[in-house]
Amino acid sequence: MSDLTRRSAAELAGLLAAGDVSAVEVTQAHLDRMAAVDGAVHAFLHVNTDEALAAAADVDARRGAGEELPELAGVPIAVKDIVVTRGQVTTAASKILENWVPPYDATLVSRLRAAGMPILGKTNLDEFAMGSSTEHSAYGNTRNPWDLERIPGGSGGGSAAAVAAYEAPLAIGTDTGGSIRQPAAVTGTIGVKPTYGSVSRYGLIAMASSLDQAGPVTRTVLDAAMLHEVIGGHDPLDSTSLTDPATGYVAAARAADLKGLRVGIVTELGGEGYQEGVRRSFLESVELLKQAGAEVVEVSCPSFDYALAAYYLIMPAEASSNLAKFDGMRFGLRVEPAEGPVTAERVMAATRGAGFGDEVKRRIILGTHVLSAGYYDAYYGSAQKVRTLIQRDFAQAFAKADVLVSPTAPTTAFRFGEKLDDPMAMYLNDVATIPANLAGIPGISLPSGLSDDGLPVGFQVLAPAREDARLYRVGGVLERLLTEKWGGPLLAQAPELEVASR
């Protein structure tokens, strides 16, 4: 493996700025790594070789001419295939968008391009981001680099696996109920869900508009902070965009200690259903936070017990509405009925029947039902009331603590097929991450160690809305202490992938 693919984004940025390596060399090293291992991992749906190398060459030319460039210029990145990317096939891992090439960029992609970051390609996901294992992609499973027989989390398993397998130093994910943080937890990477509205949603293929949020997937907390500052900030194209500037994250990630910080352990996000190794790793990390000067208290958020049920009413309702546009009439797949008249209704039925997978159909049916006459108040309306209670619980908890902590996921990565036929068991993977989406607050997952099965465990930190910098302060200090404890990054303990012959 090239030494360049082992470097963090911050390290690569330093080498590039010093002229010790070119952007083309860095990008080519990652493309070579993808060619070597992605046949086994299947993190990418589309590889963007020519454009990535051209973007890298442009950075080299501008740097050679003495132009002052953004800090991450020349550092390559992977983008989840639910983010619209001009000139690149964007499918949301669904047959209904097979071979669709968008005519425009999502705002965050425009910001990546403006920062001079070559886009390596588009990563795999559960179809339309509906899943917790990346087993629901129409184009095959992504595999966990720690154990190729296990899931990489979902829906953003492709982005997390690409970073964990050293195919990309940085990636973009999206988080609707934990789809950045849970994959990060089971692959030993860093995943950040920013405050809702702090990173533009313009150009994200929407699943649930009041919950979706794009964010960084990286190997270090500092890298996540650097990427967050690139993609964050106000966007007039997004009506839900906050006006806050995306600043202060890098400085927070470099904090020396946690003196004066109150850390709250959420009693409802632990206990029964959590793997013993997950609980042990979590408590060991809490002890490290105390050593760094933090005050640790327990807080209770009783409405969290209803978060999973509320989420799986709100999210399908919004998804059924958002996916109504895929009708075989305007863009994407079109399937005409095999027999009988070709009417709009029959074309729509044939197209959606052929184009959507089972999990997407399940959520559309559920969402349509809860929005239907006679059921709206009983289901969707009640779920929104629970959402308000969860927001109130967070407000009360943050009055007692500056940040809240919990395990990111109740278990480590499970084997393929283990929960595929039991939707409820699959949904329970998001029990600790969902409350943050319902409240719109930011969260980070970072690796806290290995469980008894030798697989990574994630540690989650939550902060009040618009206080994303607190995540980076806690994450940066904890990461440093854990790295000292392990004698190096946790990912260094992952088994080396077999390199394909070329």
C-alpha positions in Angstrom: 0.0 0.0 0.0 1.3 3.5 -0.8 2.3 5.5 2.2 0.2 8.3 0.8 -3.0 6.4 1.3 -2.1 5.9 5.0 -1.8 9.6 5.6 -4.6 11.7 7.1 -6.1 14.5 5.1 -4.3 17.1 7.3 -1.0 15.3 6.7 -1.6 15.2 2.9 -2.5 18.9 2.9 0.8 19.7 4.6 2.8 17.6 2.1 1.0 19.3 -0.8 1.5 22.8 0.5 5.2 22.1 1.1 5.6 20.8 -2.5 6.8 17.4 -1.2 4.2 15.6 -3.3 1.8 16.6 -6.1 -2.0 16.4 -6.1 -1.8 14.0 -9.1 0.5 11.7 -7.1 -1.9 11.7 -4.2 -5.0 11.1 -6.3 -3.3 8.4 -8.4 -2.2 6.6 -5.2 -5.8 6.4 -4.0 -7.1 5.4 -7.5 -4.5 2.6 -7.4 -5.6 1.5 -4.0 -9.2 1.5 -5.2 -8.3 -0.7 -8.1 -6.4 -3.1 -5.8 -9.0 -3.6 -3.0 -12.4 -2.4 -4.1 -13.2 -5.6 -5.9 -13.4 -7.1 -2.4 -14.9 -4.1 -0.5 -17.3 -2.7 -3.2 -17.3 0.7 -1.5 -17.7 2.5 -4.9 -20.5 2.4 -7.4 -18.8 4.8 -9.9 -15.1 5.7 -10.2 -14.3 9.1 -11.6 -10.7 8.5 -12.7 -10.3 11.1 -15.6 -12.1 14.0 -13.9 -10.3 13.4 -10.6 -6.9 13.4 -12.2 -7.8 16.5 -14.2 -8.9 18.3 -11.1 -5.6 17.3 -9.4 -3.6 18.5 -12.3 -5.4 21.8 -12.2 -4.5 22.2 -8.5 -0.8 21.4 -9.3 -0.8 24.0 -12.0 -2.3 26.7 -9.9 0.0 25.9 -7.0 2.9 26.0 -9.3 1.9 29.4 -10.5 2.0 30.7 -7.0 -1.7 30.9 -6.4 -2.9 30.8 -2.8 -5.1 27.7 -2.5 -7.6 26.4 0.1 -6.0 24.2 2.7 -7.4 20.9 1.4 -6.7 21.6 -2.3 -5.4 18.5 -3.9 -6.8 16.1 -1.2 -9.1 13.7 -2.9 -12.6 12.8 -1.5 -15.4 10.2 -2.1 -19.0 11.3 -2.2 -22.1 9.2 -1.3 -24.2 8.4 -4.3 -27.2 10.2 -3.0 -25.5 13.5 -3.5 -26.2 15.1 -6.9 -22.9 15.4 -8.9 -22.8 17.1 -12.3 -21.5 14.8 -15.0 -21.3 11.7 -12.8 -23.8 8.9 -12.7 -25.9 9.5 -9.5 -28.3 6.6 -8.7 -29.1 6.6 -4.9 -28.2 2.9 -5.3 -31.6 2.4 -7.0 -32.5 0.8 -10.3 -35.1 3.6 -10.8 -32.2 6.1 -11.3 -29.9 3.7 -13.1 -27.4 5.7 -15.4 -28.9 9.1 -14.5 -26.4 11.8 -14.9 -27.4 15.1 -13.2 -27.0 18.4 -15.0 -26.0 20.3 -11.8 -24.0 19.9 -8.6 -25.3 19.8 -5.0 -24.1 22.9 -3.1 -21.7 20.8 -1.0 -20.2 19.3 -4.2 -19.7 22.9 -5.6 -17.9 23.7 -2.4 -15.6 20.7 -2.7 -14.8 21.6 -6.3 -14.1 25.3 -5.2 -11.8 23.9 -2.6 -9.8 22.1 -5.2 -10.7 18.6 -3.9 -10.6 15.9 -6.6 -13.7 13.7 -6.4 -12.7 10.0 -6.7 -16.2 8.6 -7.3 -19.6 7.8 -5.8 -20.0 5.4 -2.9 -22.5 2.7 -2.3 -25.5 2.9 0.1 -28.8 1.4 1.0 -31.2 2.3 -1.7 -32.4 5.9 -1.2 -30.5 5.7 2.2 -33.1 3.3 3.6 -31.2 0.8 5.7 -28.6 0.2 8.4 -26.3 -2.3 6.6 -25.9 -1.4 2.9 -27.5 -4.7 2.1 -30.4 -2.9 0.4 -28.4 -1.4 -2.5 -29.6 -2.4 -5.9 -26.0 -2.9 -7.0 -24.7 -5.3 -4.4 -23.4 -5.2 -0.8 -20.5 -3.2 0.5 -18.2 -5.2 2.8 -16.6 -4.2 6.1 -12.8 -3.9 5.7 -12.4 -5.4 9.2 -14.2 -8.6 8.2 -15.5 -9.0 4.6 -18.3 -11.3 5.9 -19.8 -8.4 7.9 -21.8 -5.3 7.1 -20.2 -1.8 7.0 -23.2 -0.2 8.5 -25.8 1.9 6.6 -27.0 3.6 4.8 -23.6 5.1 4.2 -21.6 1.9 4.4 -19.8 2.8 1.1 -18.4 6.0 2.4 -17.3 4.5 5.7 -15.8 1.4 4.1 -13.9 3.6 1.5 -12.2 5.6 4.3 -11.6 2.5 6.5 -10.0 0.6 3.5 -7.7 3.6 2.7 -9.4 4.1 -0.6 -10.1 7.7 0.2 -8.8 10.0 3.0 -12.2 11.7 3.2 -15.8 11.0 2.3 -19.2 12.6 2.4 -22.1 10.8 4.0 -25.7 11.7 4.8 -27.4 11.0 8.2 -31.2 10.7 8.5 -31.3 8.5 11.5 -27.6 7.6 12.0 -26.4 6.8 8.5 -23.1 8.6 9.0 -22.5 7.7 12.7 -23.5 4.1 12.7 -21.3 3.1 9.8 -18.4 5.0 11.4 -18.9 3.0 14.6 -18.7 -0.4 12.9 -15.8 0.5 10.6 -13.6 2.3 13.1 -13.8 5.7 11.4 -15.0 9.2 12.4 -18.6 10.2 11.4 -20.2 13.6 12.0 -23.8 14.6 11.7 -23.8 18.4 11.7 -26.6 20.6 13.2 -29.6 20.4 10.9 -29.3 23.2 8.3 -25.7 24.0 8.9 -24.6 22.1 5.8 -26.7 22.7 2.7 -29.2 20.0 1.7 -29.6 21.5 -1.8 -28.8 18.7 -4.2 -29.3 15.8 -1.8 -31.8 13.3 -3.1 -34.3 13.6 -0.3 -35.5 10.7 1.8 -36.9 12.6 4.8 -36.4 16.3 4.4 -36.8 17.3 8.1 -34.2 14.7 9.1 -31.6 14.4 6.3 -28.2 16.0 6.9 -24.9 15.6 5.0 -21.6 15.5 6.9 -17.9 14.3 7.0 -16.6 10.7 7.2 -12.9 10.6 8.0 -10.1 8.8 9.9 -9.3 11.6 12.4 -11.3 14.2 14.2 -9.1 17.0 12.8 -9.8 15.8 9.3 -13.6 15.9 10.0 -13.3 19.4 11.4 -11.4 20.6 8.3 -13.9 19.0 5.9 -16.8 20.4 7.9 -15.5 23.9 7.5 -15.3 23.4 3.7 -18.9 22.1 3.2 -20.7 24.1 5.9 -22.2 27.6 5.9 -25.2 29.4 4.6 -26.7 28.5 1.2 -29.5 30.7 -0.3 -30.6 27.7 -2.4 -31.7 25.8 0.8 -34.6 27.3 2.6 -33.7 25.5 5.8 -30.1 26.7 5.7 -28.7 28.4 8.8 -26.8 31.7 8.5 -24.1 30.6 10.9 -20.6 30.5 9.5 -18.7 27.2 9.5 -15.8 28.2 11.6 -14.1 27.3 14.9 -14.2 23.5 14.3 -10.5 23.0 13.5 -9.5 25.1 16.6 -11.8 23.1 18.8 -10.4 19.8 17.5 -6.9 20.9 18.7 -8.1 21.7 22.3 -5.7 20.5 25.0 -8.1 19.3 27.6 -11.8 19.2 28.8 -11.5 21.3 32.0 -14.8 22.9 33.0 -16.8 20.7 30.6 -19.8 18.8 31.9 -20.4 15.4 30.2 -23.8 13.8 30.6 -24.3 10.0 30.3 -27.8 9.4 28.9 -29.3 6.6 31.0 -31.8 5.6 28.3 -29.0 5.0 25.7 -27.4 1.9 27.3 -28.2 -1.2 29.3 -30.4 -4.0 27.9 -29.7 -4.8 24.3 -26.2 -3.3 24.3 -23.3 -5.8 23.7 -21.1 -6.3 26.7 -18.0 -5.3 24.9 -19.7 -2.1 23.7 -20.7 -1.1 27.2 -17.2 -1.8 28.5 -15.5 0.2 25.8 -17.9 3.1 26.4 -17.2 3.2 30.2 -13.4 3.1 29.6 -13.7 6.1 27.3 -15.8 8.0 29.9 -13.0 7.4 32.4 -10.6 9.0 30.0 -12.8 12.0 29.7 -12.7 12.4 33.5 -8.9 12.2 33.3 -9.0 15.1 30.8 -10.8 17.3 33.3 -14.4 16.7 32.4 -17.1 16.5 35.0 -19.4 13.5 34.4 -23.0 13.4 35.4 -26.0 11.2 34.6 -29.0 12.6 32.8 -32.4 11.0 31.9 -34.3 11.6 28.7 -37.4 9.4 29.2 -39.0 10.3 25.8 -36.0 8.6 24.1 -37.8 5.3 24.7 -40.3 6.4 22.0 -37.8 7.8 19.6 -37.5 4.7 17.4 -41.2 4.4 17.0 -41.7 8.1 16.2 -38.9 8.1 13.7 -40.3 5.1 11.8 -43.5 7.0 11.4 -42.1 10.4 10.5 -39.4 9.1 8.2 -41.6 6.8 6.0 -44.2 9.5 5.7 -41.7 12.0 4.4 -40.1 9.4 2.2 -43.4 8.4 0.6 -43.9 12.0 -0.4 -40.4 12.7 -1.6 -40.3 9.5 -3.7 -43.6 10.3 -5.4 -41.6 12.1 -8.1 -40.2 8.8 -9.4 -43.1 8.0 -11.7 -41.6 6.9 -15.0 -42.7 10.2 -16.6 -40.1 12.8 -16.1 -36.7 11.2 -15.5 -35.1 7.9 -14.5 -36.4 4.5 -15.3 -39.6 4.0 -17.4 -41.3 0.6 -17.6 -44.4 0.2 -19.7 -47.0 -2.6 -18.8 -46.5 -5.8 -20.6 -50.2 -6.0 -21.5 -53.1 -3.7 -21.8 -53.3 0.0 -22.4 -50.4 2.3 -21.7 -51.9 4.8 -19.2 -50.0 7.1 -16.8 -51.3 5.1 -13.9 -50.2 1.7 -15.3 -46.7 3.1 -16.4 -46.2 4.5 -12.9 -47.2 1.2 -11.3 -44.9 -0.8 -13.6 -42.0 1.6 -13.2 -42.1 1.8 -9.4 -42.7 -2.0 -9.1 -39.5 -2.7 -11.2 -37.4 0.3 -10.0 -37.8 0.2 -6.2 -36.4 -2.5 -3.9 -38.3 -4.3 -1.1 -37.2 -2.0 1.7 -38.1 1.2 -0.2 -41.5 -0.3 -1.1 -42.0 -1.2 2.6 -41.4 2.3 3.7 -43.4 3.9 1.0 -46.4 1.7 1.9 -46.0 2.5 5.6 -45.6 6.2 5.0 -48.6 6.4 2.7 -50.7 4.6 5.3 -49.8 6.9 8.2 -50.6 10.0 6.0 -53.9 8.7 4.8 -57.3 10.0 5.9 -58.3 8.6 9.3 -54.8 7.7 10.3 -52.9 11.0 10.1 -53.6 12.2 13.6 -53.3 8.8 15.2 -49.9 8.0 13.7 -48.1 10.9 12.1 -49.5 13.6 14.3 -48.7 11.6 17.4 -45.2 11.0 16.2 -44.6 14.7 15.8 -45.8 15.2 19.4 -43.2 12.7 20.6 -40.6 14.6 18.5 -41.4 17.7 20.5 -41.0 15.8 23.8 -37.6 14.5 22.7 -36.5 18.1 21.9 -37.7 19.1 25.4 -35.7 16.2 27.0 -32.6 17.4 25.1 -33.1 20.9 26.3 -33.4 19.8 29.9 -30.4 17.5 29.6 -28.2 20.3 28.1 -29.1 22.5 31.0 -27.2 19.9 33.2 -24.4 19.0 30.8 -22.5 20.7 27.9 -22.5 17.5 25.8 -24.2 14.1 26.1 -22.4 10.7 25.4 -23.5 7.2 24.7 -22.4 4.2 22.6 -23.1 4.9 18.9 -24.6 1.5 18.2 -25.7 -1.3 20.5 -23.6 -3.9 18.8 -20.6 -4.3 16.5 -20.9 -5.2 12.9 -23.2 -8.2 12.3 -22.9 -10.8 9.5 -24.6 -10.4 6.2 -28.1 -11.8 6.2 -28.3 -11.9 10.0 -31.0 -9.3 10.3 -32.1 -8.9 6.6 -35.4 -10.8 7.2 -36.3 -9.0 10.4 -36.9 -5.3 9.7 -37.4 -4.5 13.4 -34.1 -6.0 14.4 -32.4 -4.0 11.7 -34.2 -0.8 12.8 -32.9 -1.2 16.4 -29.4 -0.6 15.2 -30.3 3.1 15.1 -31.7 3.3 18.6 -28.9 5.5 19.9 -28.5 7.8 16.9 -32.1 8.6 16.0 -32.9 11.1 18.8 -30.3 13.6 17.4 -32.0 13.6 14.0 -35.5 14.2 15.5 -34.1 17.1 17.5 -31.8 18.5 14.7 -28.8 18.5 17.0 -25.2 17.6 16.0 -23.4 14.3 16.8 -20.1 12.6 16.3 -19.0 9.0 16.4 -15.4 8.1 17.0 -13.8 4.7 17.6 -13.4 3.8 21.3 -11.8 0.4 21.0 -12.5 -3.2 20.1 -15.2 -5.4 21.5 -14.7 -9.0 22.5 -15.2 -10.1 18.9 -12.2 -8.0 17.7 -14.5 -5.5 15.9 -14.7 -1.7 16.4 -16.9 0.1 18.9 -18.2 3.6 18.4 -18.5 6.4 21.1 -21.1 9.0 20.4 -21.0 12.7 21.5 -24.0 14.9 21.1 -24.1 18.7 21.5 -26.8 21.4 21.4 -27.9 22.8 18.1 -25.3 25.2 16.6 -22.7 24.0 19.1 -20.9 21.6 16.7 -17.5 22.9 17.9 -18.1 21.1 21.2 -18.1 17.8 19.3 -14.7 18.5 18.0 -13.3 19.5 21.3 -14.4 16.4 23.1 -13.6 14.2 20.1 -10.2 15.6 19.6 -9.1 15.2 23.2 -10.6 11.7 23.5 -9.1 10.6 20.2 -5.6 11.7 21.4 -5.9 9.8 24.7 -7.2 6.7 23.0 -4.4 6.8 20.4 -1.8 7.0 23.2 -3.5 4.1 24.9 -3.5 1.9 21.8 0.0 3.0 20.6 -1.4 4.3 17.4 -4.7 4.7 15.4 -7.3 1.9 16.0 -7.5 1.3 12.2 -3.8 0.2 12.3 -5.1 -2.9 14.1 -7.5 -3.9 11.2 -6.4 -6.9 9.1 -4.8 -5.9 5.8 -7.0 -6.5 2.8 -5.7 -8.9 0.2 -4.6 -6.9 -2.9 -6.1 -7.9 -6.2 -3.7 -8.9 -8.9 -3.7 -6.4 -11.8 
